[in-house]
Amino acid sequence: MLNAQKKDMWKLILIFFLPAVIIWLTAMVIPFIYGIWISFVKWDGIGDNYTFVSVANYAKLFRNAKFFQSLNRTAVYTLGTVVLSNVVGLALGLLLTSALKARNFFRTTIFVPNVIGGVAMGYIWKYIFHYGFTAVGKNLGIDWLSKSMLSDPTNALIALVVVSSWQLSAYLMIIYVAGFTNVPGDMVEAARVDGASAWSTFWHVRLPMIRSSITICLFLAIVRSFMVFEVNMSLTDGGPYNSTEMIALRIYNTAFVSLKFGDAQAQAVILFIIVALISVLQAYFTSRKEIQL
């Protein structure tokens, strides 16, 4: 009887666990290992003419000024997007957990931008920047609004940060809403009875209670910002004059435009290491301050 039960248990494990492992290996592990191997070869992406070059791709990478320019630009973009999207998401989460009428309707409406794909959203905002805002500026006689933000290097980067934050904050809002909803109401009420102002209640009671939500939102914002590609490609395509070319778009151009897959994969490996280190450090230092309930 026991042997039969064990056999049945192993059958269930094979039926439900093995397919998931196979999918994980074929979709994640094998491509990851293959990508690392590609970073040590010279390959144009056509045929099987691989030439092993050892660490030459990495050595060339550290002498590439454009790579570091894209990396620095991505860091600036990430900083702006992480701060702006979290501030807006936190404010929306706080607003939509208050005694606001039709708050469920507003939650759904505000979340809609996150449903739109990055490519579609980028082209929509590109049209708005080129034709919508400029038309308003010309009709109202506002000089700085009469010219498209996407035609100026600095303003184009600001526009990219704003559009990305507009979409990402809608997703982060849901996490903050869940966090604020789980804050015990008796603690908030006790703070108000003790004479705490609305700001003091938020800063000293509600905000410390959602540190786990903040940790998650910071992690997601950092990863998504460093890996930005669709919006970058569709909104600015790296322009003007490559002033908004983020690291992911540079990797794409190196691989599929210049046909230097080895160089591109070396850049991707470095990007992976940077994002992993930043994410781990951020999660570690933030989680240390979380309140243990």
Secondary structure by P-SEA (a helix, b strand, c coil): caaaaaaaaaaaaaaccaaaaaaaaaccaaaaaaaaaaaaccccccccccccccaaaaaaaaacaaaaaaaaaaaaaaaaaaaaaaaaaaaaaaaaaccccaaaaaaaaaaccccccaaaaaaaaaaaaacaaaaaaaaaccccccccccccaaaaaaaaaaaaaaaaaaaaaaaaaaaaaaccaaaaaaaaaacccaaaaaaccccccaaaaaaaaaaaaaaaaaaccaaaaaacccccccccccaaaaaaaacccccaaaaaaaaaaaaaaaaaaaaaaaaaaaaaacccc
